[in-house]
């Protein structure tokens, strides 16, 4: 069997489908499966990469969990919140009481950061470590909440792990490890608007800056074989990457490019409407309705996210990030000489291929949540920018 597919016996299954799903549109909306499983039947190799925290089993809470697993009381499934799993698909055969959970291709980073145990990693680890110590005459169960078609893994992750994740970022700030970002944005209009601490009342959380950097991490995503999708959909992974790469020469250089990244993002955000109208009219649409696209809201008081420039529309980041991330194709890193440079002005390239990027994005998907995590969309947008860059380089040499 495919190692990403887990087949196991279950006690019972209940299904909750999204109330927003129209007939025939099941792939666009989440479905939740509530599953009761005998601890002895629980697969022992569910991946935990998508979880924003690694299980630490030497804490008092973890020790209490382990004790609860192996004691003879049978109310564990009632007292414990259970395990939340983001899955590619779920199926159940009632005749054999067998479930199959597909967690995607775990050798592919995009799938690895989308599918797996999202919450309840400590519970899962405690069960795997201690279930052999459950008294032989006792059967104990755990609840699984398996969710398919998770369109925004970040929002779900935040909802289930908010307190720990925010604290991680806050602790990093206490160590003074956002000072480099603060230095890089001195004099920028958003300088005093970045929140670095828990509950700080500023418009922009530092995580939003980390997302921009992750989308241009050409050290991790150097070409069109991979895409930094987690800049849209993976808060935990974005912060983990910054934390791990904080001392690297590449990230020290990338931090200095934050003003350029913000300017590019703002330009795309404020001009995407115009590019959309141009390509639609060229295709024969007399009166393109940008505000009629799912995820685009017509608002009188809309403004761009970072620079607060006035806009007619509020645009989902699910459309913006696959376009924004494509411009890493014109960022170059010389590891030997420690130089990070732009092959061309990104705004110049945007002016040249913005229409093509808008067309490719909106013709590929009319659902911003699906667009934001569509690897093929990210890669095809990247190739549009890369091709334009090659054209310009050839023209220079000619």
C-alpha positions as CSV (number, residue, x, y, z in Angstrom):
1,X,0.0,0.0,0.0
2,X,1.1,3.6,-0.6
3,X,2.8,4.7,2.6
4,X,0.8,7.9,2.5
5,X,-2.5,6.0,2.9
6,X,-3.4,4.5,6.3
7,X,-5.9,1.7,6.6
8,X,-7.2,0.8,10.0
9,X,-10.2,-0.5,11.9
10,X,-12.6,2.0,13.4
11,X,-15.5,1.8,15.9
12,X,-17.7,4.4,14.3
13,X,-17.8,7.2,11.8
14,X,-20.0,10.3,11.6
15,X,-19.8,12.7,8.6
16,X,-20.4,16.5,8.7
17,X,-20.5,18.1,5.2
18,X,-20.0,21.8,4.7
19,X,-23.4,23.7,4.6
20,X,-21.9,25.9,1.8
21,X,-21.2,23.1,-0.6
22,X,-23.4,23.0,-3.7
23,X,-24.3,19.7,-5.4
24,X,-21.3,18.5,-7.4
25,X,-18.9,21.0,-5.7
26,X,-17.7,18.7,-2.9
27,X,-14.0,19.2,-3.7
28,X,-14.1,23.0,-2.9
29,X,-15.4,22.7,0.6
30,X,-14.4,20.9,3.8
31,X,-15.9,17.7,5.0
32,X,-15.4,16.6,8.7
33,X,-15.3,13.0,9.7
34,X,-15.7,12.2,13.4
35,X,-14.1,8.8,14.0
36,X,-13.8,6.7,17.1
37,X,-10.8,4.4,17.1
38,X,-9.5,1.7,19.4
39,X,-6.1,3.0,20.6
40,X,-4.6,-0.4,19.6
41,X,-5.8,0.1,16.0
42,X,-4.4,3.6,15.6
43,X,-1.6,3.7,12.9
44,X,1.8,4.4,14.5
45,X,3.3,6.6,11.7
46,X,0.9,9.5,11.1
47,X,3.1,12.5,10.1
48,X,3.3,15.5,12.4
49,X,5.0,18.0,10.1
50,X,1.9,20.1,9.6
51,X,1.6,20.6,13.4
52,X,3.0,23.9,14.5
53,X,4.6,22.4,17.6
54,X,6.7,19.3,18.1
55,X,5.5,17.0,21.0
56,X,7.6,17.5,24.1
57,X,6.9,14.4,26.2
58,X,8.9,15.4,29.3
59,X,6.5,18.1,30.4
60,X,3.9,17.7,33.2
61,X,1.1,17.8,30.7
62,X,2.6,15.2,28.5
63,X,3.2,12.9,31.6
64,X,-0.4,13.3,32.6
65,X,-1.5,12.3,29.1
66,X,0.7,9.2,29.2
67,X,-0.7,8.3,32.5
68,X,-4.3,8.8,31.2
69,X,-3.6,6.4,28.3
70,X,-2.4,3.5,30.3
71,X,-4.8,3.7,33.3
72,X,-7.8,1.4,33.4
73,X,-10.5,4.2,33.2
74,X,-12.3,4.1,29.9
75,X,-13.4,7.7,29.6
76,X,-10.4,9.0,27.7
77,X,-12.3,9.6,24.6
78,X,-14.7,11.9,26.5
79,X,-12.1,13.8,28.5
80,X,-9.5,14.3,25.8
81,X,-10.0,16.7,22.9
82,X,-8.7,14.0,20.5
83,X,-6.6,14.3,17.4
84,X,-7.3,16.6,14.4
85,X,-6.0,15.4,11.0
86,X,-5.9,17.3,7.7
87,X,-6.3,14.7,5.0
88,X,-6.3,14.6,1.2
89,X,-9.2,12.1,1.3
90,X,-11.1,9.8,3.6
91,X,-13.1,6.7,2.9
92,X,-14.9,4.2,5.0
93,X,-16.1,0.6,4.3
94,X,-18.9,-0.2,6.7
95,X,-18.9,-3.9,5.9
96,X,-15.4,-4.3,7.3
97,X,-15.5,-1.2,9.6
98,X,-12.3,-0.1,7.9
99,X,-11.2,3.5,7.1
100,X,-8.6,4.7,4.7
101,X,-7.0,8.1,5.3
102,X,-4.9,9.5,2.4
103,X,-2.3,12.1,3.6
104,X,-0.8,12.9,0.2
105,X,2.7,12.5,-0.9
106,X,4.8,13.0,2.2
107,X,8.0,13.3,0.2
108,X,6.6,16.5,-1.4
109,X,6.9,19.5,0.9
110,X,3.6,21.0,-0.2
111,X,1.7,17.9,0.8
112,X,3.8,17.4,3.9
113,X,2.8,20.9,5.1
114,X,-0.8,20.4,4.2
115,X,-1.7,16.9,5.4
116,X,-1.1,15.2,8.8
117,X,-1.8,15.7,12.5
118,X,-2.7,19.3,12.9
119,X,-3.6,19.3,16.5
120,X,-3.3,16.6,19.2
121,X,0.3,15.6,18.6
122,X,0.9,15.1,22.3
123,X,-2.2,12.9,22.6
124,X,-1.1,10.9,19.6
125,X,2.5,10.5,20.8
126,X,1.3,9.5,24.3
127,X,-1.0,6.8,22.8
128,X,1.7,5.4,20.6
129,X,4.2,5.3,23.5
130,X,1.9,3.9,26.2
131,X,-0.8,1.8,24.5
132,X,1.1,-1.4,25.1
133,X,0.8,-0.7,28.8
134,X,-3.0,-0.5,28.8
135,X,-4.5,-3.4,30.9
136,X,-5.3,-6.4,28.6
137,X,-8.9,-6.6,29.7
138,X,-9.5,-2.8,28.9
139,X,-10.4,-1.4,25.5
140,X,-9.7,2.4,25.2
141,X,-10.8,4.7,22.4
142,X,-9.6,8.1,21.1
143,X,-11.5,10.5,18.9
144,X,-10.2,11.6,15.5
145,X,-11.5,14.6,13.7
146,X,-10.4,14.1,10.1
147,X,-11.0,17.1,7.8
148,X,-10.6,16.9,4.0
149,X,-10.4,19.8,1.5
150,X,-8.9,22.2,4.0
151,X,-8.8,25.3,1.9
152,X,-6.9,27.5,4.4
153,X,-4.6,25.4,6.6
154,X,-3.3,28.6,8.3
155,X,-6.7,29.6,9.7
156,X,-7.4,26.1,10.9
157,X,-3.9,25.8,12.4
158,X,-4.3,29.2,14.1
159,X,-7.7,28.3,15.5
160,X,-6.4,25.0,17.0
161,X,-2.9,26.2,18.1
162,X,-3.1,30.0,18.5
163,X,-1.8,30.4,22.0
164,X,1.4,28.4,21.5
165,X,2.2,29.7,18.0
166,X,1.8,33.4,19.0
167,X,3.9,32.7,22.1
168,X,6.7,31.2,20.0
169,X,6.9,34.4,17.9
170,X,6.7,36.6,21.0
171,X,9.5,34.7,22.7
172,X,11.6,35.1,19.5
173,X,10.9,38.9,19.8
174,X,12.0,38.9,23.4
175,X,15.4,37.5,22.3
176,X,15.7,40.6,20.0
177,X,15.6,38.5,16.9
178,X,13.3,40.8,15.0
179,X,15.6,43.8,15.3
180,X,17.0,43.1,11.8
181,X,13.5,43.5,10.4
182,X,13.0,46.7,12.4
183,X,16.2,48.1,11.1
184,X,15.4,47.1,7.5
185,X,12.1,49.1,7.5
186,X,13.3,52.2,9.2
187,X,11.8,55.2,7.4
188,X,9.1,53.2,5.7
189,X,5.4,54.3,6.2
190,X,4.7,51.0,8.0
191,X,7.6,51.2,10.4
192,X,5.6,51.9,13.5
193,X,2.7,49.6,12.5
194,X,4.3,46.2,12.9
195,X,3.2,44.1,15.9
196,X,6.1,42.1,17.4
197,X,4.5,41.1,20.7
198,X,1.4,39.2,21.8
199,X,-1.8,41.4,21.7
200,X,0.1,44.4,20.4
201,X,-2.4,46.7,18.8
202,X,-0.7,47.4,15.5
203,X,-2.1,46.9,12.0
204,X,0.5,44.4,10.7
205,X,1.8,41.4,12.5
206,X,5.4,40.6,11.9
207,X,4.3,37.3,10.5
208,X,3.0,39.1,7.4
209,X,6.6,40.3,6.8
210,X,7.9,36.8,7.2
211,X,5.4,35.6,4.6
212,X,6.8,38.0,2.0
213,X,10.3,36.8,2.7
214,X,9.3,33.1,2.6
215,X,7.8,33.7,-0.9
216,X,11.2,34.9,-2.1
217,X,13.3,32.2,-0.3
218,X,15.3,31.2,-3.4
219,X,17.7,29.3,-1.2
220,X,14.9,26.9,-0.3
221,X,12.9,27.3,-3.6
222,X,15.5,28.0,-6.2
223,X,13.5,27.1,-9.4
224,X,10.2,25.9,-10.8
225,X,10.4,22.5,-9.3
226,X,9.0,23.7,-6.0
227,X,6.8,26.5,-4.8
228,X,6.7,28.5,-1.5
229,X,3.0,27.8,-1.1
230,X,3.3,27.9,2.7
231,X,3.7,31.7,2.4
232,X,0.0,31.7,1.8
233,X,-1.1,28.7,3.7
234,X,1.4,27.8,6.5
235,X,2.0,30.2,9.3
236,X,3.8,27.7,11.5
237,X,6.1,26.7,8.6
238,X,6.9,30.3,7.7
239,X,8.0,31.1,11.2
240,X,9.9,27.9,11.6
241,X,11.9,28.6,8.4
242,X,12.7,32.1,9.6
243,X,13.7,30.8,13.0
244,X,16.0,28.1,11.5
245,X,17.5,30.4,8.8
246,X,17.8,33.5,11.0
247,X,21.6,33.3,11.2
248,X,22.1,32.3,7.6
249,X,23.8,34.8,5.3
250,X,21.0,34.5,2.8
251,X,18.3,35.5,5.2
252,X,20.4,38.4,6.5
253,X,20.5,39.7,2.9
254,X,16.8,38.9,2.3
255,X,15.7,40.9,5.3
256,X,17.2,44.0,3.6
257,X,14.9,43.5,0.6
258,X,11.7,43.8,2.7
259,X,11.0,47.4,1.4
260,X,11.2,46.2,-2.2
261,X,9.0,43.1,-1.4
262,X,6.4,45.3,0.3
263,X,6.4,47.7,-2.7
264,X,6.0,44.9,-5.1
265,X,3.2,43.3,-3.2
266,X,1.4,46.6,-2.8
267,X,1.7,47.3,-6.6
268,X,0.3,43.9,-7.5
269,X,-2.6,44.4,-5.0
270,X,-3.5,47.9,-6.2
271,X,-3.1,47.2,-9.9
272,X,-4.5,43.7,-10.3
273,X,-8.0,45.0,-11.0
274,X,-6.6,47.0,-14.0
275,X,-4.7,44.0,-15.4
276,X,-7.8,41.8,-15.0
277,X,-10.0,44.3,-17.0
278,X,-7.4,44.5,-19.7
279,X,-7.1,40.8,-20.3
280,X,-10.9,40.2,-20.0
281,X,-11.5,42.9,-22.7
282,X,-8.9,41.4,-25.0
283,X,-10.9,38.1,-24.7
284,X,-14.0,39.9,-25.7
285,X,-15.7,40.7,-22.4
286,X,-17.3,44.1,-22.9
287,X,-17.8,45.0,-19.2
288,X,-15.5,42.8,-17.0
289,X,-16.8,42.6,-13.4
290,X,-13.8,42.2,-11.1
291,X,-16.1,42.6,-8.1
292,X,-18.1,39.6,-9.3
293,X,-15.1,37.2,-8.8
294,X,-15.3,35.1,-5.7
295,X,-12.9,36.5,-3.1
296,X,-13.1,40.0,-4.5
297,X,-15.2,42.5,-2.5
298,X,-16.2,45.9,-3.7
299,X,-15.6,48.3,-0.8
300,X,-15.6,52.0,-0.6
301,X,-13.1,52.1,2.2
302,X,-10.7,49.4,0.9
303,X,-7.0,50.0,1.1
304,X,-3.8,48.0,0.3
305,X,-2.6,45.9,3.2
306,X,0.9,47.3,3.8
307,X,1.0,50.8,2.4
308,X,-2.7,51.6,2.9
309,X,-3.2,53.0,-0.6
310,X,-6.9,53.5,-1.5
311,X,-8.5,50.7,-3.5
312,X,-11.9,50.0,-5.0
313,X,-11.7,46.3,-4.1
314,X,-10.6,44.1,-1.3
315,X,-8.6,41.1,-2.8
316,X,-8.1,37.7,-1.2
317,X,-4.4,36.9,-0.7
318,X,-5.1,33.6,-2.3
319,X,-5.0,35.3,-5.6
320,X,-2.1,37.7,-4.7
321,X,0.5,35.3,-3.4
322,X,0.8,33.0,-6.5
323,X,1.4,36.2,-8.5
324,X,3.7,37.8,-6.0
325,X,5.8,34.6,-5.4
326,X,6.4,34.3,-9.2
327,X,8.8,37.3,-9.0
328,X,11.4,35.3,-7.1
329,X,12.4,34.2,-10.6
330,X,14.3,37.5,-11.0
331,X,16.0,37.4,-7.6
332,X,19.6,36.1,-7.8
333,X,21.8,34.9,-4.9
334,X,25.6,34.5,-5.3
335,X,26.5,32.3,-2.4
336,X,30.2,32.6,-2.9
337,X,30.3,36.4,-2.9
338,X,27.3,36.7,-0.6
339,X,25.4,39.0,-2.9
340,X,21.6,39.1,-3.3
341,X,20.5,41.1,-6.3
342,X,17.6,41.7,-8.7
343,X,18.2,40.8,-12.4
344,X,15.5,43.4,-13.3
345,X,13.4,45.9,-11.5
346,X,10.4,43.8,-10.3
347,X,7.9,46.6,-11.0
348,X,9.2,46.9,-14.5
349,X,8.6,43.1,-15.0
350,X,5.2,43.5,-13.4
351,X,4.3,46.2,-15.9
352,X,5.3,43.8,-18.7
353,X,3.7,40.6,-17.6
354,X,1.1,41.6,-15.1
355,X,-1.7,41.1,-17.6
356,X,-0.5,37.5,-18.4
357,X,-0.2,36.7,-14.7
358,X,-3.7,38.0,-14.0
359,X,-5.1,35.9,-16.8
360,X,-3.2,32.8,-15.8
361,X,-4.3,33.2,-12.2
362,X,-8.0,33.9,-12.7
363,X,-8.4,31.5,-15.6
364,X,-6.9,28.7,-13.4
365,X,-9.2,29.2,-10.4
366,X,-12.2,31.2,-9.3
367,X,-11.7,30.1,-5.7
368,X,-9.0,32.1,-3.9
369,X,-8.4,29.4,-1.2
370,X,-7.7,26.8,-3.9
371,X,-5.7,29.2,-6.0
372,X,-3.4,30.1,-3.0
373,X,-2.4,26.5,-2.5
374,X,-2.4,25.4,-6.2
375,X,1.2,24.3,-6.9
376,X,0.7,24.2,-10.6
377,X,-0.6,27.8,-10.6
378,X,2.4,29.0,-8.6
379,X,4.8,27.2,-10.9
380,X,3.2,28.4,-14.1
381,X,3.2,32.0,-12.9
382,X,6.9,31.6,-12.0
383,X,7.6,30.5,-15.6
384,X,5.8,33.5,-17.0
385,X,8.2,35.8,-15.1
386,X,11.2,33.6,-15.8
387,X,10.5,33.6,-19.5
388,X,10.2,37.4,-19.6
389,X,13.4,37.7,-17.7
390,X,15.2,35.4,-20.3
391,X,13.8,37.5,-23.2
392,X,15.2,40.6,-21.7
393,X,18.6,39.0,-21.0
394,X,18.7,37.8,-24.6
395,X,17.8,41.2,-25.9
396,X,20.5,42.8,-23.9
397,X,23.1,40.4,-25.2
398,X,21.9,40.8,-28.8
